[in-house]
Amino acid sequence: MEVKGGVFDRIDRMELKPGVCDRIDRMDVKAGVCDRIDRMDVQAGICDCIDRMEVKAGVCGRIDRMDVKAGVCDLIDRMEVKAGVCDRIDRMDVKAGVCERIDRMDVKAGVCDRIDRMNVKAGVCDRIDRMDVKAGVCDRVDRIDVKAGDCDRIDRMEVKADDCDRIYRMDVKAGVCDRIDRMEVKAGDCDRIDRTEVMTGVNYFTERIVLTGCTEGV
């Protein structure tokens, strides 16, 4: 069926344009508050427990394998999020918003925590693994390419400009780096860098590094 407006509970195989939706399965929801929606296309609204859906705008919780364009997303798996606050998102593409526990996603802007194998362009990133971070504050990032931001505990990443702490096997172009191992640092203050090539900056506790123009020695 196709429902234009109203409050829906336990609706299956329907297309909803506006309204509050609860326990909707295999539906297309354009606007409203959606809870426990499975295999649906949600354009705007608050979605909880949505599986294999595409959400364009709204607050989403426990969404799996969906495309979320804007809103707050919690426990989203294999989805694409364009804007909003995302928590526990796995294998998704997040363009803007606050992301926590995102795995294998592409994050363009926002605050990211515990992101694994993602591409982050801007935002604050914590515990990001195997991602590409262009700008933002990164903590515990592993195998990521970071262009700008504050990075802490980054492993096997490339950092262009930011304050870096505990970075491992990364390429840092500018910023303050602490506990960086097997990285290439172009500019910034570096502390505890191991097996890194530092072009400019202050280096402390550096081992097996090629230094050029450093004020504080190895």
Backbone as CSV, one residue per row, in Angstrom:
resi,resn,N_x,N_y,N_z,CA_x,CA_y,CA_z,C_x,C_y,C_z
1,MET,0.842,-1.192,0.000,0.000,0.000,0.000,0.876,1.239,0.000
2,GLU,0.215,2.333,-0.268,0.917,3.612,-0.230,0.169,4.546,0.708
3,VAL,0.827,4.931,1.796,0.218,5.775,2.816,0.886,7.136,2.785
4,LYS,0.078,8.191,2.708,0.632,9.542,2.622,0.877,10.152,3.987
5,GLY,0.003,9.933,4.947,0.193,10.555,6.249,-0.504,9.757,7.338
6,GLY,0.034,9.889,8.564,-0.565,9.187,9.673,0.463,8.485,10.521
7,VAL,-0.021,7.785,11.561,0.837,7.021,12.457,0.696,5.543,12.110
8,PHE,1.837,4.901,11.834,1.804,3.525,11.363,2.543,2.616,12.328
9,ASP,1.952,1.477,12.595,2.587,0.485,13.455,2.482,-0.879,12.775
10,ARG,3.653,-1.550,12.719,3.707,-2.894,12.140,3.144,-2.926,10.712
11,ILE,3.597,-2.023,9.888,3.183,-2.011,8.487,4.260,-2.703,7.666
12,ASP,3.826,-3.577,6.776,4.783,-4.334,5.977,4.549,-4.078,4.489
13,ARG,5.636,-3.969,3.749,5.594,-3.822,2.296,4.750,-2.617,1.888
14,MET,5.050,-1.456,2.459,4.299,-0.247,2.123,5.249,0.888,1.814
15,GLU,4.685,1.934,1.236,5.451,3.140,0.968,4.811,4.299,1.722
16,LEU,5.566,4.868,2.680,5.043,5.936,3.521,5.725,7.241,3.158
17,LYS,4.934,8.281,2.950,5.532,9.569,2.644,5.778,10.395,3.899
18,PRO,4.769,10.733,4.726,5.032,11.387,6.005,4.329,10.628,7.114
19,GLY,4.824,10.841,8.329,4.184,10.216,9.470,5.171,9.524,10.379
20,VAL,4.631,8.870,11.408,5.439,8.140,12.371,5.305,6.651,12.080
21,CYS,6.419,6.022,11.832,6.411,4.616,11.422,7.109,3.757,12.465
22,ASP,6.475,2.666,12.847,7.050,1.738,13.806,6.944,0.320,13.241
23,ARG,8.081,-0.376,13.316,8.130,-1.762,12.856,7.639,-1.901,11.415
24,ILE,8.158,-1.082,10.540,7.800,-1.162,9.129,8.862,-1.981,8.407
25,ASP,8.399,-2.903,7.576,9.327,-3.772,6.865,9.149,-3.612,5.356
26,ARG,10.258,-3.538,4.649,10.252,-3.459,3.190,9.364,-2.323,2.711
27,MET,9.637,-1.119,3.218,8.812,0.030,2.857,9.681,1.187,2.405
28,ASP,9.023,2.175,1.819,9.689,3.397,1.383,9.102,4.550,2.183
29,VAL,9.881,5.066,3.129,9.412,6.132,4.004,10.124,7.421,3.619
30,LYS,9.349,8.444,3.301,9.936,9.702,2.872,10.146,10.652,4.043
31,ALA,9.226,10.722,4.972,9.368,11.634,6.109,8.596,11.073,7.286
32,GLY,9.147,11.317,8.472,8.489,10.856,9.672,9.447,10.172,10.616
33,VAL,8.899,9.634,11.683,9.685,8.925,12.680,9.505,7.430,12.461
34,CYS,10.595,6.762,12.185,10.530,5.345,11.836,11.275,4.511,12.867
35,ASP,10.656,3.448,13.305,11.268,2.540,14.258,11.155,1.112,13.726
36,ARG,12.308,0.427,13.779,12.353,-0.964,13.342,11.856,-1.128,11.906
37,ILE,12.403,-0.339,11.013,12.054,-0.444,9.601,13.118,-1.288,8.907
38,ASP,12.653,-2.229,8.097,13.582,-3.125,7.416,13.430,-2.995,5.899
39,ARG,14.552,-2.923,5.214,14.572,-2.888,3.753,13.662,-1.793,3.217
40,MET,13.899,-0.575,3.680,13.059,0.544,3.257,13.912,1.702,2.783
41,ASP,13.248,2.636,2.129,13.902,3.863,1.679,13.301,5.020,2.467
42,VAL,14.076,5.558,3.413,13.596,6.626,4.282,14.253,7.931,3.854
43,GLN,13.441,8.918,3.532,13.975,10.191,3.086,14.237,11.127,4.254
44,ALA,13.319,11.229,5.184,13.497,12.117,6.327,12.721,11.566,7.507
45,GLY,13.291,11.784,8.681,12.631,11.318,9.885,13.599,10.655,10.833
46,ILE,13.066,10.135,11.920,13.857,9.445,12.927,13.642,7.952,12.762
47,CYS,14.723,7.256,12.482,14.633,5.831,12.178,15.408,5.021,13.207
48,ASP,14.798,3.983,13.714,15.437,3.088,14.664,15.252,1.650,14.180
49,CYS,16.304,0.891,14.309,16.259,-0.509,13.903,15.851,-0.661,12.440
50,ILE,16.444,0.131,11.568,16.157,0.030,10.141,17.243,-0.816,9.491
51,ASP,16.811,-1.764,8.671,17.762,-2.665,8.035,17.651,-2.562,6.514
52,ARG,18.789,-2.504,5.860,18.850,-2.498,4.401,17.940,-1.421,3.818
53,MET,18.104,-0.204,4.284,17.264,0.888,3.811,18.119,2.063,3.391
54,GLU,17.473,2.998,2.743,18.143,4.234,2.361,17.472,5.389,3.088
55,VAL,18.228,6.040,3.975,17.702,7.135,4.777,18.346,8.426,4.306
56,LYS,17.523,9.383,3.921,18.047,10.641,3.410,18.238,11.665,4.517
57,ALA,17.313,11.772,5.438,17.431,12.756,6.510,16.663,12.268,7.720
58,GLY,17.214,12.589,8.887,16.559,12.191,10.115,17.517,11.553,11.089
59,VAL,16.973,11.095,12.193,17.754,10.431,13.218,17.569,8.929,13.070
60,CYS,18.649,8.240,12.850,18.577,6.810,12.562,19.305,6.018,13.630
61,GLY,18.680,5.000,14.102,19.291,4.110,15.088,19.185,2.673,14.640
62,ARG,20.298,1.961,14.800,20.349,0.544,14.448,19.915,0.297,13.006
63,ILE,20.486,1.050,12.093,20.185,0.878,10.676,21.275,0.014,10.054
64,ASP,20.850,-0.953,9.268,21.809,-1.870,8.659,21.693,-1.817,7.137
65,ARG,22.827,-1.754,6.485,22.887,-1.794,5.025,21.950,-0.762,4.410
66,MET,22.121,0.478,4.807,21.258,1.543,4.304,22.086,2.706,3.797
67,ASP,21.407,3.594,3.104,22.032,4.815,2.601,21.416,5.990,3.344
68,VAL,22.179,6.572,4.271,21.677,7.663,5.098,22.331,8.956,4.637
69,LYS,21.511,9.909,4.251,22.043,11.169,3.759,22.208,12.189,4.873
70,ALA,21.286,12.256,5.796,21.385,13.228,6.885,20.620,12.706,8.086
71,GLY,21.165,13.010,9.258,20.506,12.586,10.475,21.476,11.960,11.452
72,VAL,20.934,11.498,12.550,21.721,10.844,13.584,21.538,9.343,13.451
73,CYS,22.621,8.647,13.242,22.562,7.212,12.968,23.270,6.433,14.065
74,ASP,22.635,5.399,14.548,23.206,4.542,15.575,23.150,3.089,15.098
75,LEU,24.262,2.423,15.261,24.346,1.017,14.883,23.939,0.796,13.435
76,ILE,24.481,1.602,12.546,24.201,1.462,11.123,25.308,0.622,10.497
77,ASP,24.902,-0.350,9.701,25.875,-1.247,9.092,25.764,-1.183,7.568
78,ARG,26.891,-1.117,6.922,26.952,-1.143,5.463,26.014,-0.109,4.854
79,MET,26.147,1.122,5.285,25.283,2.186,4.784,26.117,3.363,4.319
80,GLU,25.453,4.265,3.637,26.103,5.493,3.203,25.423,6.664,3.890
81,VAL,26.172,7.356,4.747,25.628,8.471,5.510,26.247,9.757,4.989
82,LYS,25.404,10.669,4.566,25.908,11.915,4.016,26.061,12.983,5.086
83,ALA,25.136,13.093,5.992,25.216,14.114,7.035,24.448,13.634,8.250
84,GLY,24.977,13.996,9.416,24.319,13.614,10.646,25.294,13.049,11.651
85,VAL,24.746,12.609,12.752,25.539,12.017,13.818,25.395,10.507,13.737
86,CYS,26.497,9.832,13.566,26.471,8.389,13.344,27.206,7.673,14.469
87,ASP,26.592,6.653,15.002,27.189,5.853,16.058,27.122,4.377,15.658
88,ARG,28.262,3.726,15.817,28.355,2.299,15.505,27.915,1.996,14.076
89,ILE,28.459,2.738,13.139,28.155,2.507,11.732,29.250,1.636,11.134
90,ASP,28.840,0.632,10.387,29.799,-0.300,9.807,29.676,-0.300,8.284
91,ARG,30.794,-0.253,7.627,30.846,-0.338,6.170,29.888,0.656,5.524
92,MET,30.042,1.917,5.883,29.162,2.947,5.345,29.969,4.108,4.795
93,ASP,29.271,4.965,4.076,29.880,6.170,3.523,29.253,7.369,4.211
94,VAL,30.014,8.008,5.092,29.503,9.134,5.865,30.144,10.408,5.343
95,LYS,29.320,11.333,4.910,29.836,12.568,4.356,29.982,13.646,5.417
96,ALA,29.041,13.767,6.321,29.121,14.803,7.349,28.354,14.347,8.573
97,GLY,28.872,14.726,9.727,28.213,14.364,10.962,29.192,13.818,11.978
98,VAL,28.648,13.383,13.084,29.445,12.808,14.152,29.331,11.294,14.076
99,CYS,30.445,10.641,13.884,30.444,9.200,13.664,31.221,8.504,14.771
100,GLU,30.622,7.479,15.321,31.287,6.683,16.344,31.157,5.210,15.989
101,ARG,32.281,4.519,16.168,32.336,3.090,15.865,31.894,2.799,14.431
102,ILE,32.436,3.541,13.496,32.129,3.316,12.088,33.219,2.433,11.495
103,ASP,32.792,1.425,10.760,33.749,0.486,10.183,33.632,0.494,8.660
104,ARG,34.754,0.550,8.010,34.815,0.478,6.550,33.855,1.468,5.909
105,MET,33.999,2.727,6.268,33.112,3.758,5.732,33.912,4.909,5.159
106,ASP,33.207,5.764,4.443,33.807,6.961,3.867,33.186,8.167,4.549
107,VAL,33.952,8.818,5.418,33.441,9.946,6.186,34.077,11.222,5.651
108,LYS,33.245,12.148,5.226,33.756,13.382,4.664,33.905,14.462,5.720
109,ALA,32.967,14.583,6.624,33.050,15.620,7.651,32.279,15.166,8.876
110,GLY,32.801,15.544,10.032,32.133,15.187,11.266,33.105,14.656,12.294
111,VAL,32.551,14.222,13.391,33.342,13.667,14.478,33.233,12.152,14.419
112,CYS,34.353,11.501,14.282,34.366,10.051,14.082,35.088,9.371,15.230
113,ASP,34.470,8.351,15.769,35.061,7.572,16.845,34.983,6.090,16.483
114,ARG,36.107,5.431,16.681,36.182,4.000,16.396,35.758,3.682,14.962
115,ILE,36.343,4.382,14.019,36.052,4.131,12.613,37.133,3.219,12.050
116,ASP,36.698,2.197,11.328,37.641,1.228,10.780,37.521,1.183,9.255
117,ARG,38.644,1.195,8.598,38.698,1.065,7.146,37.739,2.040,6.473
118,MET,37.900,3.314,6.784,37.014,4.327,6.221,37.814,5.455,5.608
119,ASN,37.107,6.293,4.878,37.710,7.471,4.272,37.090,8.701,4.906
120,VAL,37.859,9.383,5.741,37.348,10.537,6.471,37.991,11.791,5.906
121,LYS,37.175,12.711,5.470,37.694,13.932,4.883,37.835,15.041,5.915
122,ALA,36.881,15.191,6.796,36.951,16.256,7.796,36.165,15.845,9.021
123,GLY,36.665,16.272,10.169,35.979,15.955,11.406,36.938,15.471,12.465
124,VAL,36.376,15.097,13.580,37.152,14.578,14.693,37.042,13.061,14.684
125,CYS,38.165,12.408,14.569,38.175,10.958,14.407,38.882,10.302,15.585
126,ASP,38.248,9.307,16.155,38.820,8.560,17.258,38.754,7.069,16.930
127,ARG,39.877,6.419,17.150,39.966,4.984,16.899,39.559,4.638,15.467
128,ILE,40.170,5.311,14.519,39.898,5.037,13.115,40.967,4.091,12.589
129,ASP,40.524,3.068,11.881,41.458,2.076,11.364,41.358,2.006,9.840
130,ARG,42.488,2.013,9.193,42.563,1.863,7.742,41.614,2.828,7.043
131,MET,41.761,4.107,7.346,40.887,5.116,6.756,41.704,6.241,6.149
132,ASP,41.008,7.059,5.378,41.627,8.230,4.768,40.996,9.465,5.392
133,VAL,41.745,10.143,6.251,41.222,11.299,6.968,41.872,12.550,6.398
134,LYS,41.056,13.453,5.912,41.583,14.664,5.313,41.717,15.785,6.329
135,ALA,40.771,15.934,7.217,40.840,17.007,8.209,40.051,16.599,9.436
136,GLY,40.575,16.985,10.588,39.886,16.670,11.823,40.844,16.201,12.893
137,VAL,40.278,15.854,14.024,41.048,15.353,15.149,40.928,13.837,15.175
138,CYS,42.051,13.169,15.089,42.048,11.713,14.974,42.733,11.089,16.174
139,ASP,42.089,10.102,16.753,42.645,9.372,17.878,42.579,7.879,17.575
140,ARG,43.703,7.236,17.808,43.792,5.799,17.567,43.389,5.441,16.137
141,VAL,43.970,6.131,15.187,43.701,5.843,13.785,44.777,4.897,13.265
142,ASP,44.348,3.865,12.557,45.279,2.868,12.046,45.207,2.811,10.520
143,ARG,46.347,2.819,9.887,46.441,2.696,8.435,45.516,3.687,7.745
144,ILE,45.688,4.955,8.068,44.825,6.001,7.521,45.669,7.083,6.880
145,ASP,45.077,7.767,5.923,45.716,8.904,5.282,45.058,10.169,5.814
146,VAL,45.764,10.868,6.693,45.213,12.054,7.337,45.869,13.283,6.742
147,LYS,45.060,14.185,6.225,45.595,15.384,5.605,45.703,16.535,6.594
148,ALA,44.737,16.701,7.467,44.778,17.796,8.437,43.944,17.419,9.644
149,GLY,44.420,17.865,10.814,43.686,17.580,12.037,44.615,17.171,13.157
150,ASP,44.022,16.914,14.316,44.768,16.439,15.471,44.661,14.922,15.519
151,CYS,45.791,14.264,15.464,45.803,12.808,15.376,46.482,12.209,16.598
152,ASP,45.836,11.223,17.185,46.384,10.519,18.331,46.290,9.018,18.075
153,ARG,47.405,8.354,18.335,47.460,6.906,18.151,47.056,6.503,16.731
154,ILE,47.676,7.128,15.753,47.412,6.787,14.363,48.471,5.805,13.887
155,ASP,48.025,4.752,13.225,48.938,3.710,12.774,48.886,3.589,11.251
156,ARG,50.039,3.524,10.640,50.157,3.321,9.197,49.284,4.304,8.433
157,MET,49.467,5.587,8.724,48.665,6.616,8.073,49.559,7.693,7.491
158,GLU,48.938,8.527,6.682,49.638,9.667,6.122,48.969,10.937,6.627
159,VAL,49.709,11.712,7.409,49.165,12.931,7.999,49.842,14.124,7.349
160,LYS,49.038,15.029,6.804,49.601,16.175,6.117,49.807,17.361,7.051
161,ALA,48.834,17.660,7.887,48.974,18.794,8.803,48.074,18.575,10.003
162,ASP,48.673,18.510,11.162,47.893,18.315,12.380,48.812,18.064,13.554
163,ASP,48.207,17.931,14.724,48.912,17.528,15.935,48.740,16.028,16.094
164,CYS,49.848,15.316,16.049,49.789,13.859,16.031,50.411,13.288,17.293
165,ASP,49.713,12.346,17.895,50.201,11.665,19.077,50.085,10.158,18.855
166,ARG,51.185,9.474,19.145,51.216,8.019,18.985,50.833,7.601,17.564
167,ILE,51.506,8.196,16.595,51.269,7.837,15.206,52.293,6.789,14.791
168,TYR,51.838,5.784,14.075,52.667,4.637,13.732,52.659,4.423,12.215
169,ARG,53.831,4.307,11.639,53.979,4.027,10.209,53.131,4.976,9.374
170,MET,53.354,6.275,9.561,52.568,7.259,8.832,53.468,8.272,8.156
171,ASP,52.857,9.025,7.270,53.550,10.102,6.576,52.942,11.417,7.039
172,VAL,53.675,12.152,7.867,53.165,13.391,8.437,53.865,14.560,7.759
173,LYS,53.080,15.435,7.164,53.654,16.565,6.458,53.829,17.772,7.366
174,ALA,52.887,18.039,8.240,52.988,19.189,9.135,52.162,18.929,10.376
175,GLY,52.685,19.408,11.508,51.961,19.244,12.752,52.871,18.796,13.871
176,VAL,52.272,18.587,15.028,52.999,18.124,16.197,52.769,16.627,16.347
177,CYS,53.843,15.869,16.328,53.733,14.413,16.327,54.377,13.835,17.579
178,ASP,53.670,12.915,18.209,54.170,12.251,19.399,54.030,10.742,19.220
179,ARG,55.102,10.041,19.565,55.112,8.579,19.468,54.762,8.104,18.056
180,ILE,55.477,8.637,17.080,55.277,8.218,15.699,56.339,7.189,15.342
181,ASP,55.903,6.093,14.732,56.818,5.018,14.380,56.772,4.761,12.871
182,ARG,57.943,4.635,12.265,58.060,4.317,10.844,57.197,5.252,10.002
183,MET,57.393,6.553,10.198,56.608,7.529,9.457,57.517,8.562,8.821
184,GLU,56.915,9.323,7.927,57.632,10.415,7.301,56.987,11.722,7.728
185,VAL,57.751,12.535,8.475,57.223,13.789,8.998,57.907,14.936,8.280
186,LYS,57.108,15.806,7.673,57.672,16.908,6.916,57.856,18.156,7.771
187,ALA,56.915,18.465,8.632,57.022,19.662,9.463,56.222,19.460,10.731
188,GLY,56.766,20.006,11.833,56.060,19.912,13.094,56.985,19.518,14.224
189,ASP,56.430,19.462,15.423,57.160,19.021,16.601,56.891,17.537,16.799
190,CYS,57.944,16.760,16.779,57.797,15.307,16.827,58.404,14.756,18.108
191,ASP,57.666,13.886,18.750,58.117,13.251,19.978,57.976,11.737,19.834
192,ARG,59.047,11.041,20.207,59.044,9.579,20.164,58.713,9.054,18.769
193,ILE,59.463,9.534,17.786,59.277,9.062,16.419,60.335,8.011,16.120
194,ASP,59.897,6.893,15.549,60.807,5.794,15.261,60.783,5.468,13.773
195,ARG,61.958,5.277,13.193,62.090,4.894,11.789,61.275,5.821,10.894
196,THR,61.515,7.120,11.058,60.751,8.116,10.317,61.693,9.084,9.625
197,GLU,61.205,9.643,8.551,61.953,10.689,7.872,61.324,12.033,8.203
198,VAL,62.069,12.879,8.944,61.554,14.171,9.382,62.290,15.266,8.626
199,MET,61.528,16.114,7.951,62.150,17.183,7.184,62.393,18.419,8.044
200,THR,61.416,18.847,8.808,61.560,20.000,9.696,60.763,19.735,10.954
201,GLY,61.253,20.334,12.062,60.527,20.190,13.309,61.445,19.848,14.455
202,VAL,60.860,19.739,15.637,61.591,19.389,16.843,61.343,17.919,17.137
203,ASN,62.408,17.145,17.230,62.280,15.707,17.405,62.823,15.283,18.760
204,TYR,62.094,14.372,19.408,62.458,13.894,20.729,62.293,12.385,20.750
205,PHE,63.320,11.700,21.307,63.268,10.243,21.354,63.084,9.660,19.955
206,THR,63.866,10.139,19.007,63.763,9.634,17.646,64.846,8.597,17.407
207,GLU,64.461,7.512,16.733,65.403,6.432,16.491,65.358,6.006,15.032
208,ARG,66.544,5.796,14.456,66.658,5.327,13.077,65.846,6.190,12.122
209,ILE,66.088,7.505,12.190,65.331,8.441,11.361,66.295,9.300,10.557
210,VAL,65.882,9.648,9.364,66.637,10.587,8.550,66.093,11.974,8.827
211,LEU,66.903,12.821,9.485,66.441,14.138,9.903,67.102,15.218,9.058
212,THR,66.311,16.229,8.726,66.827,17.379,7.994,66.272,18.647,8.615
213,GLY,67.130,19.406,9.284,66.700,20.673,9.864,65.914,20.522,11.137
214,CYS,66.375,19.672,12.039,65.682,19.481,13.302,66.435,20.224,14.395
215,THR,65.692,20.877,15.274,66.309,21.694,16.304,66.683,20.895,17.532
216,GLU,65.943,19.825,17.816,66.225,19.002,18.988,66.546,17.600,18.523
217,GLY,67.698,17.086,18.966,68.273,15.915,18.334,67.617,14.612,18.669
218,VAL,68.229,13.586,18.092,67.711,12.224,18.249,68.195,11.651,19.552
